[in-house]
Amino acid sequence: MLEILPADERGSVDFGWLASRHSFSFGAYHNPGQMGFSDLRVINDDRVQPGQGFAMHGHQDMEIFTYVLDGTLEHRDSMGNGSLIRPGEVQVMSAGTGVRHSESNPSPAEIVHLLQVWIVPDRFGVAPRYQQAHFAAAEKRGRLRLIISPDGTDGSLSLCQDARVYAGLFDGGERATLNLGANRHAYVQIARGSVEVNGRRLQLGDGARLRQETTIEIAAGRGSEVLVFDLRPHELPLS
């Protein structure tokens, strides 16, 4: 079963310095019917104005990853990490026992566009850690490249949960198939362009929940960039 979450039904906030669309309940946007999916808790589609950003703030017991689409994001945290994150790079921060961080746009002219994703961990109280890696466009072109996994398989970044994240670029006749394990859930987020997922056309910003599907077929992309989440067959409570 495939259920589409249309882009225009996401939550929306605009603070001037930040324009954000929320796939699931977050901050001032509360939707009891959209509290997450399996262990996937947050997908925020953020655009940060030049010279602006998220001031230093704290997190605990959450797996947080950032996927930059355009521009540059500057990261600093209480673990002593400082880095620039550009398109093609993926950042994973395991908050564990607690970490403080800031994320800002260092450019004086360009907006930074990113997806920030939160995944509920399978254990609490671990030591916080930071990871960052670059995945070239050629690795994602016409295929689903594993970028995050529980054990860092195939050069992916790791997280504390039975979840895997794939990224792909699709255009024209490019297509890929992902075989899911028995009784898995999956979620697809369209970050750019449009594409068919199991024969259904999804547009920019759309998401799709998949239950009781054994494969995911990605095809007929039109300048598409997608994230695919392979998740436990578990539903977060609605509240």
Summary of the structure (lengths in Angstrom):
residues: 239
radius of gyration: 16.8
end to end distance: 23.4
largest distance: 48.8
contacts: 790
relative contact order: 0.20
helix: 4%
strand: 55%
